[in-house]
Amino acid sequence: MSSTDTTSSSWWKTSTVYQVYPKSFNDTTGTGTGDIRGLTEKLDYLQHLGIDIVWLQPVYVSPQHDNGYDVADYYKINPDYGTMEDFDELLKGLKARDMKLMIDIVVNHSSTDHAWFQQSRSSKDNPYRDYYIWKDPAPDGGVPNNWQSKFGGPAWQYDELTGQYFLTLFDKTQADLNWENVQVRKAVRDMIKFWADKGVDGFRMDVINLISKDQRFPNDDGSVPPGDGRKFYTDGPRVHEYITEMYEEVFGPYNMVTVGEMSSTTLEHCIQYSNPNSREFSMTFNFHHLKVDYPNGQKWELMPYDFEAMKQLFSDWQTGMQAGGGWNALFLNNHDQPRALSRFADDGDYRAESAKMLATTIHGMQGTPYVYQGEEIGMPNPVWNDVSEFRDIESTNMYRLLQEERGKTAEEAFEIVKQRSRDNSRTPMQWDASENAGFTTGTPWIKVDERYPSIHVAEQLANPDSIYYHYRKLIALRKQVPVLIDGLYERLDDAHPEVFAYARTNGSDTLIVVSNFSQRSTNFTFSEAIWKEHIAGKTHELLIGNTEQAPDLKQELSLSPYASYMWIVPQKNE
């Protein structure tokens, strides 16, 4: 094994990102809400884990209708999280540890509390009117078209003052910015430059592939499901042009790491967004693999996840992005998703094995891995006892709508929301066994999972076989094993009902990853062709595994429940 040499322009390829949901990470003031100083206080912990980049979710001034993704002032820190001085201290602490900071930029829309929108709404001839998307009512006086909000209901809000509608693809208080307006694009670039000049190293761009809308604003005829208008604004006509403008002025000159969050996107677009020749982003998030338990695409219905579909999606994106020169952001968890451990594995008897197995499977792929807070200690979905414990407006709305509009009983609706709620990932980080898991001395803004006395950081740090140390080793391997960065992906499991197996090859080495996603023991056999090409007659080394055994790499493997292994096979006969 040797250290991977990457060019300075792609330093993030050997990096691992840690996502911080500040509201739930660490509270230093006793308010029950996490804060910026709480993150600074835990930088040694993240450095010990091996993290290179910390992604801090929005801490701007915001009315918090959408947890800070409704920005009212892009230049100021929300007092709930601290001050600009606290932010500068955080940057200083990161630099001292040779770590980097990525922050969220939310520019498909702003809060209706933003000064731009307040000006825009004041009159039709205000200079800021064209910063947003205003339309006359339809001939019948109704909404301008039949586009739907991502949060439900029409994507238009009527404004009595000027008698027009403004576009809101998300919450009704999140007004879509008009990217056709050159002044809007300049204002956005100026804002991004402000944070770059402060010393921020990168940006995660929220739903950035929605910024270019079809300027005809036509009705959706429903010919392409789900018929809610998204085909007219997803990966829209000028989106690549707008992103390249940002690259030319800020991302490129500052050598920033950038990740585009892509809503309902395609592989072809993500190749273009992340291929260096396009001069757009470093990498992209897509969410197709996190919809494999949605029956007919319905998030608020339950079914066991489709394992084969998951494997196929991962494989298609691995091979497709490689062929097109793109780069993936690798993840199973984030602030908008239930915990992967509870969703795709076993958060009970096999919690440790399951958490390690999911991590090994993801970290062996090509791309930049993202670790969401608590994932590295195996935090499961919390125990929910009553609907009053939820804080997410989407969850409480759906609990009501599932009963009113879909005929579910209260018990059925609660079971669905328990499994699907975004609050599953938003409960406080579990630091130790003290009250409130060491998150706060006050009353937490959302409940702490009642199992925290046995699942917390202090316990994991004291156990060399813990999930935490498994993550630490995976993160270190990415810097030591070149094939993890440049190896071509090849799926090996041939639709095995319980096993996901793949290879990564770069001419010098072959990496073999085999994971049992099942609660029962199973056997896996490499095909004759694969065995002869990559493994037969060669030495091999087990890089990491999640069982007490350190098995040899054999053509037929016997795998215990949730067993997962990563071997390296030098491609020279000894």
N, C-alpha and C positions, 0 to 999 in steps of 0.2 A: 504494500500500500504506500502511496506517495501523496503528498499534498497536491491538490488540484490548482493549476495555474489558470486563473481567469483574467481577462483583460479588465482594466480599470473601469471601462464603460459597462461591464456586466458583472460587477462585484457582487450583486445580489443573487447570482446563480448558486453560490455555495452557502447562502444565508438561510436562516430560519426566522420567521416573523412570529411575534407573540401579540395576540389581539387583546387589548384591555378595554373592557366595558366600564368606564370610570365610576359610574353610579354604584357599582357593586363590587369594586375591587378592594379598596381599603379606605376607611374613614378615619381621619386624624382629628376631627373636631367634635365628634359625638352627636352630629346632626342626624345620623342614620343613613347618610348619603356619602358615597365615596368621593374623593377629591384628588386634585393633582398632586398635592404633597403626599398623599397616600401611595401614589405610584412611585414618587421619588424615594420614599422610605423603603420600597421593595426592590430597588434596582439591583442590589447585591444578590437577591434571590434569583432574579432573571439572568443576571450575568453567570451565576453558578450553573444554571440550567443550560447555558450556552447560546442564549438568544442574541441575535445580531441586530434585529430591527424590532422596535416596539411600535405597534400600530395603536394610536390613541384615538378612540372614537370622539365624536364632536363634543367640544367643551366651550363652544361659542355661546354668546347671549342668545337665548331662545325661550319662547313660551312653553316649550316642552310638550307640545301636542303629539309629537312623534319622536320623543326621546332625544331631542337635540338635532334631529335631521330636518327641523324647521328652523332655519337660521334667521335671526332678526338683526344681527350685526356680525359680519364676517371678521371684524378687526378687534373684537373685544371678548374677553373671557367671561363666561357666566359666573357670577359671584358664588353660586352654589358649589362650584368646583374650585374656587380660589381666585387668584389675581394673575396679571401678566407677569409679575415678579415670580410667582410660584412656577409659572410656565418656563420662565428663563432659567430658574434653578433646576427644573427637570432637564432642560436641554444641557445645562452645564454638567449635571450628574451623569447623563448619558455619554457626553463627549469624554468625560474623565475615564469612563469604562470602555471606550472605543465601541460604543453602541450607537445606533442611529434611530431617529424618530420619524415615523410616518404619521401624518394626520389625515383626517377625513375632510374632503372637500365636497360640499353639497351644492351643485350649481345647475341641476336641471330645474330647480325651483328654489324659492326663498319663502320664508314666513310672510304672511300677510301683515305682520307687524313690522317688517323691514321698511326703512325710510323710503327706499325706492318705490315699494308698492303703495305706501301711504300717499306719495306724490302722484303716482300713476293713477290711482283711483280718484284723485281730487277733481280732475276735469279731463275732457277728451283732448284738449290742446296743451296739456302739461307736457314739458319736455321729457318726462319719464313715462308718459303714457305707453310708448312703444317698447318699454323694457319688458312688458308682459304681453300675453296673447289675449286680446279683447275681440269679441265678435258680437254682432247684432243678433237679437233673437231670431229664431226661425219664423217664417211667415205666420205660423199659428201662435207666435208669441213664446214658444217653448225654447228648449236648449238648441244651440246651433247645429249640433249633430248628435249621433247616438253613441259616441265614445263613452266608455265606462271608466270610473276611477278604480285604481288597484285596491282601494279600501272599500269598494262597494258604492253603488249609486252612480248617477251621471257625473261625468268628468268636467262639469261646468258649474260655476256659481254665479248667480245673478246679483248685480250690484245696482241698487235702486238709484244711487246718486246720478249715474250717467246712463242708466237704462241699457247696459250691455252686460254680457257674460264674460268671465275670465276663466281660462283653462286651469284645472287642478287635477292632474293625473293621480295624485295621492290624497292626502287629507285635504279637506275643504279650506284649511288655513295654509296650504302649501301651493302658492301660485306659480305656475310654470313660467320661467323666463323665456324671452323671445330671442333666441340665438341668431335669428336672421339680422338682428340689429347689431351693427358693428360696434356701437358704444357698449352694449352689454358684454360682448366678447372682450373688449379692451378692459372693462371694469373687472371682469373675472380674472384676466391675466395679471392685472395690477395687484389684485388681492392675493393671488397665488405667489407672486413675486415678493410681496410683503413678508409672507411666512418663510419663503426661501431665504430672504435676506436676514431673517432672524436666526437662521441656522437649522431649520427643519430640513430633513434629508429626503423626504419623499411624501407622496400623496396617494391615498386611496380615494378614487373618484366614484362617488355614489351614483348609481343608475345612469352612468354617463352616456350610454348608447341610446338614450331617449331624447337627447337635446335637439335633434333635427327632426322637425315635423313636416309632413306633406302639406305644402302651403295651400292646397285646395280644401283641406279639412273636410274630406268627403264622409258621408255616412258609410258605415261598415255593413256590407250586404250579407255577412255571415258565411261567405263561401269558404273562408279559411278559419277554422275554429281557433279561439273561442268566440270570434266575432265581436270583440269589445273595442275595436279601433286600433289595437296595438300594432297591426301590420302597417299602419300609416305613420307611426312614430318610432318603431323599434329599428335600430340600425338604419336610421333615416337617410334621406338623399345627400345631405352635406356633412354627416357626422364625422367622417374621416378627415375632411378638410378642416373642420373646427378643432379637432384634436391635434392635428399637425401644427396648426397655428400656436397652440399652447406649447407643443414640443419645441418649436423653433425659438420661441421667446423665453421659455423658462426651463422646461424639463431637460432639454439637451444641454444648454449652456451651464446649468448648475449640476449636471451629472446626477440627476435625481432618480430614485427608484419610484416607479408608479405602477399602480394596479387599477385597472378599470373593472368596476362591478357591472356586469353585463346582464340585463334583464331579458329573458326569453330570446337569447341571441342564437347565432349559428356558428358552427365550427369555422366556416369560410370567413366570416367577419372577424372572429377572434384571431385567426391567423394574421389577417391584415392589421388588426389592432396591436398585435404584439411582435410582429416581425420587425427586427431593427431597421430594415430598409424602408419601412413605412414611416418611420420617425413619429411614432405615436406613444404607446405605452411599453413598459417593461414586460408586463404580463397581464392576464385577465382571469377574473372569476367567472365561471358559469355554474349553473345550478341544476343541470339536467339530472345528474346522479342523485340529487336529493329529492327527486320526485318519484322515485321507484316504488314508493308505498302510497301513491295517490291513485285510487281507482278512477280510471278514465280522466286523469288529470285533476281530480277533485281533492283539494287539500283537506277539506273538512269532512272527509269520509275515511274510514279505517280499513286497512287490509294488511296482511303480512307483506313485507317488502319483496320485490321481484329480484332475487339474487342474480339470475342470469342477465337481466336487463342492466343491473348495476355494473357487472363485470364488462358487459359489452360497451356500455357508455364510457367507462374509464379507458377501455382499450381503444375505442374509436378516437377519443380525444388525445390519448397518448400518441398513437401512430399518426393521426391527422395533423396535430400541431408540429410533430417532428418533421413530417414531410413538407410542411409549409413554412418551416422556420419560425414558428411561434413558440410561446413559453407559457406554461400553465401555472396558476396558483393552485396549490394542492391543499384540500381541506375537506373535513367531514363535519366540523362544528363551527358555528358562529352565533352572534347575538340574536339572529332571526330564526334559528333552527332548534328543535329539541336536541337533547344530548345524544350524540351518535351511539354512545355506549348502551343506552336504554333502547335505542331505536333499531340498531342493526346487530346487537350481540346480547350479552347477558350481564345485567347490572347487579345480579345477586351472587350466587355461589361462585360463579366464574368471573367476577368483576375484574380482578387483576389480569387474568389471562386474556379476557376479552379486550380490555383497554390496550394492552400491549400488542395484541394481534391487529387491531384496527390501526394503531400507530405504525407498525412495521409495514403493513400493506400500503399505506399512503406514502410513507417516507421513502419507500423503495422506488417510487415512480420519478419520472422526469418533471421538474418544475421546482418552484419554491414553496416549501411547506409552511403552513400557517397553524399555529397552536392557539386555541382559544382558551382563555383563562379557566383553570379548573380541570381542563382536559388532561393535563399532565399528572394529575393526582387521581384520575378516574372518577370525577364527579358525575353522578347519574342524574336523570330527571328527579326533581324533588318529590316528596310525598305531598300530594294535594288532598286536603280533607274537605274543602268547601270552596264554592265559586268565589266567595268573598275574599279569598286569599290572592286572587289574580289582580295584577295591576295593568296589564296590557289592554288597551282599549279594543284592539282587534279581537282578543280572546273573549272579553265580556260581551262585545257586540255579537259574536258568533254563538255564544251560549244562548243568547236570546233568539237570534234568527233561526238557529237549528230547530228550536221548538216552534216558533211562530210560522216559519215559512217551509220547513222541511218535515214537520210532523214528528220530530223526535221527542221522546219523553225527557224529563229533566235529568234522569239518570244516564240516558244515552248521550245527551248533549254534554253532560259533565265528563263522561268517559272520553269523548272525542276531544274536547278542549284540554283535558289533562294530558293527552298524548301529543297534541299538536301545538299547544301554546308556545309563543316565543318566550314567555316567562320561565320556561324550563331551563333556559340558558342564562337567565338574568338574576337568579338568586345569588346572595353574597358569596364571595370567595371564602373558602373554608381554610383558615390559617392554623387554628389549633383547637384544643378541646375546651377552651374557656367559653364563657357566655357569648352567644352570637358568633361563635366560631372565630372569635378574635377580630371580626370585621369592624365592629363599632362598640363603643361604650353606651350608645344611645339606643333608640328604637329603630331597627332596620326599616328602610322604606318598603321592602318586600321581605317576606318570611325567609328565614334561614332553613335549609333542609334539615329535618329533624334527625337525620342519620349522621350529622357532622361529627359527633364525638368519636366516631371510628373512621371517618374519612376526612383527613385534613393534612396540611403541608407538614406540620411538625412530625407527625407519625411517619409520613413518607420519607422525610429526610433522614430519619433514624433507622430506616430499613434499606440495606443495600440492594435488596431484591425488589424494591418497590417499582410502581409504575413510573414515578418521577425519574428514577435512575435509568429506566429503560428509554425514556424520552431523551434524557441527557446523552446517552450513548448514541442513539439514532442521529441526534443533532451533530455530535462530534464526527460520526462516520461521513456525513455529507462533505465535511472539509478534508477528509483523508482519502476518500475512495473516488477516483476520477469517474469510474463507470456510472456512479450515481448521478453525475451531472451530464455526461455526454453519451451514455449508453442508449442504443436504440432499443425500443420496447418490442417484446414479442410475447403474446399470450400463449400459455402452455397447457391450460387445464381442460380444453376441449369440452366445455359445458358440464363439467363435473358438478353434481348437485350440491356439494358441500365445500368444495375447495376452490380457492382463487390462486392460480399459480402463473407467474410470468418471469421472463428473463429480460435482462438489460445487457447489451453487448456493445463493445467499442473496439474490437480487434485485439486488444491486449487482455481484457478480462471479460468474463461473463458473471453477472450477478443473477442468482436464482432466489426468488421469493415464493414461498409456499405457505398458505394460510388456510386453516380449517375454520370456516364460519359457523360451524355447527356445535351443538351442545352434546354431541355424541362422537365417539371415536370413529375414524374412517380411514380408508386406505387410498393412497394416490400413486399412480404409476406414470412415469414419464414415457412418452411414445418412443419407439425404437429410434426414429429419426432424430428427435431432440437429444436423446441420451447419447447417441453416437457423435452428433455434431458438437455438443457443448461440454459433455461431462465425462464420457467413458475414457478411462486410461489417464485421466488428469488428476492432479492434486486438488484439494479443495479445503477451504477454511470456513467454519461457521462464524460469521461476523456477529450475529445476534440471534437469540431465541428467547422464548417466553416460558420454557419448562425447565425443570431441574436437569433433565437429560440434555446432552449435547450430541444429537444424532449425527451419524455419518450421512452423507448425501448418497442415497442408494436409488436404484431405478424404481423400486417399490418402497414407498414410505408408509409407515403406520403412524397416524396422527391422533393424539389425544384431543379431547374437546378444546376448541379454540387455540390449538397449537399453531405457532407461526415461527418460521425460520427464514433467515437470510444468509446464503452462502456466497462466497466468491470463488470462482474457478479460473485461475490463470490459463490463458489459451496457448500454452506451450507444453509439449510433452516433457515430463521430467525424466 
